[in-house]
């Protein structure tokens, strides 16, 4: 997500302080696992890609769109925001209205953590150079909290607990925001957001059936630092390669992954990174059928490479990017705000084969 720069008077000084801390942290980010072992750092046991947030201009419009397409029940409500169930849950994505001056897009990526304890995980983040701070102010660039973690408290007016539902977030060196949560986090009440009432069914069954979150593709100034950092902080490994400089970081079950693409810019970043798209795993994957259904629903084919709202398109991933001869088809569409969504077969792992399901021999 791209957020306009805040006019808050402390913004410049905060960014200057943060840039200094980033420069100090760069040698640490390049450290080897052996060095980390000597410092006593322990990896955070990420289990699955668990949730994500979308900032949209019209929540009711986006709710109808996603329920029409996926039949997602409303798993929980957070004031004016709502959490839509993915598959059988408790995995979900949230819809929240953009603030004045804020552009639509992804607000954060959520990962579940085994045996989650908020204090313990906060301490683990600190061991990897991510110190605690206060949450970013509305409209503030997330670079202002790069390499920082924070805790938000949701009260009853936002679907939380009367004593406060506490949730943990952190921003990486390029300002990408992540939430870490228990495996049963549902966006609801309780001390950790794990208590949800019965889901509110969608008005229709949906055009497609979602199974799970498959992956996120993120654009950064320095992809190599991100790949090294996330394999180290979560103890993950490369699941496959989509080209010689494009490894994918496997998460959990051998199908989910995080992908970091972009350049190799040295030094501290000057613009926040962004999540380009999320991919959802669906049943009955067939390219022609998917495009036909999207067209009948009202989406049009993208013609010139520029993405407008409510369009669909197919990208053929060729062997030079880890695909099969003739191309591994990857299907995308854009929502009413132009946010990009990918859908793939439930076996997709980002590797070879027609379905992208061959990750047997990463190099």
Buried (B, 14 or more C-beta within 10 A) or exposed (E): BEBEBBEEEEBEEBBEEBBEBBEEBBEBBEBEEEEBEEEEBEBBBBBBBBBBBBBBEBBEBBBBBBBBBBBBBBBBBBEEBBBBBBBEBBBBBBBBBBEEEBEBBBBBBBBBBEEBEBEEBBEBBEBBBBBBBEBBEEBBBBBBBBBBBBBBEBBEEBBBBEEBBBBBBBBBBBBBBBBBBBBBBBBBBBBBBBBBEEBBEBEEEBBBBBBBBBBBBBBBBBBBBBBBBBBBBBEBEBBBBBBEEBBBBBBBEEBBBBBBBBEEBEEBBEEBBBBBBBBBBBEEBEBEEBBEBBEEBEBEEBEEEEBEBBBBBBBEBBEEBBBBEEBBBBBBBBBBBBBBBBBBBBBBBBBBBBBBBBBEEBE
